[in-house]
Every structure is written in structure tokens, then in C-alpha cells.
Amino acid sequence: MKLFPVYHLLILLSLITTSTTALIYSKEGCKDTCGKVKIPYPFGIGANCSINQWYVVDCNSSKPYLSALALKHLEVLRVNLENQTITVNAPSSIYNCQHQNRRQISSIDLGRSPFFYSYSDNKLVLKGCGNALIMDHGGVVAGCSTSCTNYSSVSERNNCFGIYCCQSTISNDLQSYSINLTGLERQGGEGACGSAFLVDKRSYDEGTFSGQSTGVDNPYVPISLLWTLTHSDKNKLSCCDQGGGLTNYTVDLFNGTSVNYWRCYKDIIYEGNPYLPFGCNRIVCASCNNLFSCDYKRNNNGDAVNFTCVDDTYKFESKSWQSQMGVILGVSISMGLLFLIAIIYALYKVIKKTKAKRRRKRFFKRNGGLLLKQQEEAEPSLVDKTILFTSRELEKATDYFNENRILGRGGQGTVYKGMLVDGRIVAVKKSKVVDESQLEQFINEVVILSQVNHRNVVKLLGCCLETDVPLLVSEFISNGTLYDRIHNETDEFPISWNTRLQIATEVAGAVAYLHSATSIPIYHRDIKTTNILLDDKHRAKVSDFGTSRFVSMDQTHLTTLVKGTFGYLDPEYFQSSQFTEKSDVYSFGVVLVELLTGEKPISLTRFGENRSLAAHFMLAMEEGRVMSIFDATVIKEGTRDELLAVANLAMRCLNFSGKNRPTMKEVAVELESIRMQHVPSEVQTNFEQVMYREELQLSTYGESTSSTFMSVDNIN
């Protein structure tokens, strides 16, 4: 019995001895405090007391100063060994721009020093009306802005959410920065941008920064610097031998570079200075018996520990009947929970199914289902012509609209490649976010394609209106667009002249069909090479009817907002806003010129009116040098007469006056005639003497239009 109080007495004595052991913070023979600030190693008061010259601290009038940096009046406020930071009073990055709308403040450049502005211990604060950005070599590190609806309501330090005050953290450690400060006008028209500064979080949040309210009371701001030790410093360190040692860390800078440094690391609870061999004491919670655990918290300097004992055990006694009741109760609760989960799951499935059904109906209505029904009621021939796919079918077909399935992106949406359950390869067009105008275009395309049946027009297979955006399903055309085939400079096998004639004839026939052979005439309104698809046999397929329009039999034109593509846009339509079938003829004329010359409709190398391919071609025709702008493949494989015949046809299509242009039916007939006369197997040689000047008789295309043709630069 006498051993019990003796045991407690020994524990008490060990605690007293441990708590009263003097901790070492500086090198032997060196002071460890200046005034009220503790200066631990690797810093030192005096040249021989620090690890190197950068860590020398001067103690003047009981105030410590970090003297090695460019400005020698950096007062040291705190050194934190655990965070490896030193907090100093830096020259203020605060500027009250009450009379200046813009101001840039630069920081101290730490470029050659082992110090960095710590991203985890500092933050940007803006007080007043304006915007503040922290910049590092042109890059934005952090920023925030304020509004001043009520200038007199100054925000509190811990309630800084954008009205007259804002805060932001920085993303990386820095060695220099600048603050761009822009002022805003507050109510009454007075300018008052206030102030902006980078400040130590702890000093600002605890209220120890005296200049935080206005930024002008104190010319200095407390800023925390991360201090680092180089590989040469490593040999001067003798870390505490009680668990731990030297560890390598990395500083990631904003410019993408990184710096490696060393620090003493402990894997035990300790207090004191780990950078000295006998500078730290291991904390043992001797007063906490086996029923408690030790909880600790470090002080602001990270070198001392306050610990408490926390009860983390739970004891209870149980009897046999209590165990049996526990088992019975546990089984009952488990069965009840399983039954409840089953009911909840069943209800969840029912509710989910009901919500999905309602959502599909809502999407169907929003995506134009009612509009489609109205169109079918107005045109009985459209009934049952449109197949409605389910969203699940198309999700499976496109692998849930995988990015790898994208065939192209257009003005009205994105096209995906898909495979239906029956093995058919299709193209699924997913429209963009629906608004009223886009909805009308989408339904319009569905209605038009539903009644079109032509071998050279993309066939509509169906649509889906029960998803968040409408989907259009059409046949898949395997060989890309005519634009890609003409303008692909890396193509080893350019399109032959015979194939170009075939494509031009097929497209002309398809557009003539739309103009005159359908029950209601259709104006395409966007004929261009990107809307002409090619299959594996180079058969042409006209696509993209999103901007097309029906025209009554007694109508001669449509008056609409000008829509189209630069380079293909009819100048007469641009001036009058009246779209006629001859506007499609003009666009087709540009396609013909592309096939002849292999050039793009808008050139980035030509200037003025000649940027337009149509204007460039017409000028070459008028000057008699059109053969010089033809594509090499065309010249090699075509005869002079048939090339000039196609060129004259293109000139007639590009006539500024729509009434002087041929109809698409006439164009198709003439192209078919030229194609029938072409002998593709012959290699023509009679062009070797025909180079840059020719006398051409241009009587077939009517009056000259060069003086009235618009430059694409003038089209907005």
C-alpha cells in the first residue's frame, strides 16, 4: 500500500522536471530574444549566430530587424519554426487612391534570397471601392473586387464579403509581385478606391495589424515569408535526435518552376527548436493514464505545446439477459430496416419513373413536339413520315454522346456518329441549347427533310424530342464534306475533273428538285461546300436545312433577316433582304468556282474586293486570264472548251442581277450536257500554251458586274 503514493510522487517529480527544463533556441553563446520577440536558430542575433548571412537579425532599440534584404528596416514580428515562416513588417503595399483611378504597387523583390512570400500564410485584402489584382510577371495570382452601394457601411475585418471590402488567397509562393489597383466611383460620383495590400492572415484576423482599417495609419504591413535552407546549409544542421531528421521539401512557384529546400522534421510531439541538437524536448502525456489520450495545440511560434487529456473510452457492464435482449433488438431493428429500405426503394423507382415520364413530356413540348404536330396538321402529307426515336436508343447508339464520336460542329449543333440496334450507321445531330429561334429552325429542318426524297439529299431517318436538347437522326455519309476534299492540301489524291463535274451536276439537280419538284418549293438558303457531303463513291448529298424555308407556289421571294455564309451570300439579297430561288443559284455559282479553282470562298492572302473568290474569279474572266487561276488538276484533265463552258455558266450564276441568272433546272441541264461531252480518260495537252492572258467572249453571261460586286469586308 505504501508503494502507491510513492509511484504518484515519482510521476509528479518527472512532470515538474520536464516542465522546468530550459529549452534551447539559439546557438551557444548567442541571445535568443530581442525585446519581446524570440529569435530561434537558424536565425541569429549577430553574424556568427545564424546559419548564413541571410538569417542575420540586428537588434536595435529592443526591436529585431532582418538586415540582409535590400531594405534593412524589415522589423521581425515572429518566427514560426513549425510553419517555417518569418513574419516581418514590410514597407506598405497599401495605397489610398482617392484621387487616382489606377495605381500599381510593387513588392520587395526576393529573387536572390532564400525567402518567398508564403501563399498559405498571406492573403490579399482590398478596402474601399475598386478592383485589385496581384500580378507576377504578367500573370494573375489573385484578385478581388468590391462594390460600394453604401460608402458609410465599412465592413468588419471578419465580415469582408465584397461590399467595401474583399479578401482573396494567393495560389503559389512568390518571390516578387505587384498590385494593380483600380478605383470605382461610389454613389455621388466621388472616386474612392481605398487601399489594397498583401498581409499575414494571423495578424490581420487577430486584429494586431493597426493599419488594416484604412491602409494609411501604418506605413508597414505584416507579411509572412517562407524561409528555406539550401543543400549547403544542410551540412550545418544537427536536428534533434529524438525521432525525425532532415527532410526535403519543394516550393512550387507561380511561373511553373520549383525550388527544393531542407528542414528539420519531427515525427513525435515536441517543443523547442528542432534545428539544434539539444533544442527540443519530447512531450509525453505522463499525466494521462490508459483511459485518456493526449490532445495538443502549438503556440503562435510553433515551438511550445499545450496539451490536455481527452477521455476517449467508453465502459459498460452487461449481463446475459441484456446480451440476449440486445440480439433480439438488433435482429428486429435489422428486419424492420430491410423492410423499410425495400418500401423506400420501390417508392423511389415509381417516383423516378413518373418523373422521367413527366420530364420526357416536358422536353417533348419544349423541343417543339406541339409545333411538329401543328406542322403535320397544316400539311397532312407529313403525317407518319417522321420516326420518333427514344433517348435511350440514341444514347446507346452514340456511346452516351462520347467526344470520340463527334463528326463535326455546326451553327445549329454537334453531329455524332452512332450505330442503331439493327446495325445501321447513322449521324445524330444534337442541337444547341434551345431558344425560340433555334427551336423553329430545328422543327423546320425536320419537316423539310421528312418530305424530301432525292438520292442527292441527305435522308432523314427520324428525331428525338424527349431529351433536354432535340436530336435529329439522318443517314451517315462516310466521306466527309466537299470543302474538306477540295481544300485539304495534304490529300495525295485530289478530286479529278470528272468527279468535280459529277458532284456539280448532282448538287445542281438536288437544288433544282428542291426548287421545283417538291410539293411546296424549298429554298435552301445556305448552299456551300461544307453542306455538301460525299459518300464512298463521291456521290454528293446536300445537307443542313436548318435555315431553309417553304415558299408558297404564288410567292416569288422571302423577306427575312439576312442569313448566310460570307463568300456565298447573294449581294442582291444582302441589299434587299429578299431571298429568291436565284439567291440559291448565286451560292451554287460560288461552289462551281471553288470546284474550278480549288480556292476557298474567302482568301486571307488577297486584299480588298479580291478577298472574295467570286469577285476574284469575275475579274479574271473580264481580264481574259481565267485559265491562270484554275486548279492544276482541272487544267490537266479538262479540255479548254468545257472549262470555259463551266466558267461562263458560273459567271451567269454570279450575275449581280438575280433576273439575269439561270434557274437551277437550267444549270443542272447545262452541267449534264457538259459532263456527257467530257472524256475522262484523255490527258489534255493543249493547255501548255494557254497561260495567263486570253481573249474571251463573255457575251453568254450578260452585263458586267464588277463595278457593283461587294467586297466581303463591307459585310457585317
Secondary structure, 3 states (H helix, E strand, C coil): CCHHHHHHHHHHHHHHHHHHCCCCCCCCCCCCEECCEECCCCCEECHHHCCCHHHEEEEECCEEEECCCCCCCEEEEEEECCCCEEEEEEECCCCCCCCCCEEEEECCCCCCCCEEECCCCEEEEEECCEEEEEEECCEEEEEEECECCCCCCCCCCCCCCCECEEEEECCCEECCCEEEEEECECCCCCECCCEEEEEEHHHHHCCCCCCCCCCCCCCEEEEEEEECECHHHHCCCCCCCCCEEEEEEEEEECCCCEEEEEEEEECCCEEECCCCCCCEEECCCCCCCCCEEEEEEECCCCCCEEEEEEECCCCCCCCHHHHHHHHHHHHHHHHHHHHHHHHHHHHHHHHHHHHHHHHHHHHHHHCCHHHHHHHHHHCHHHCCCCCECCHHHHHHHCCCCCHHHEEEECCCEEEEEEECCCCCEEEEEEECCCCHHHHHHHHHHHHHHHHCCCCCECCEEEEECCCCCCEEEEECCCCCEHHHHHHCCCCCCCCCHHHHHHHHHHHHHHHHHHHHCCCCCEECCCCCHHHEEECCCCCEEECCCCCCEECCCCCCCEECCCCCCCCCCCHHHHHHCEECHHHHHHHHHHHHHHHHHCCCCECCCCCHHHHEHHHHHHHHHHCCCHHHHCCHHHHHHCCHHHHHHHHHHHHHHCCCCHHHCCCHHHHHHHHHHHHHHCCCCCCCCCCCCCCCCCCCCCHHHCCCCCCCCCCHHHCC
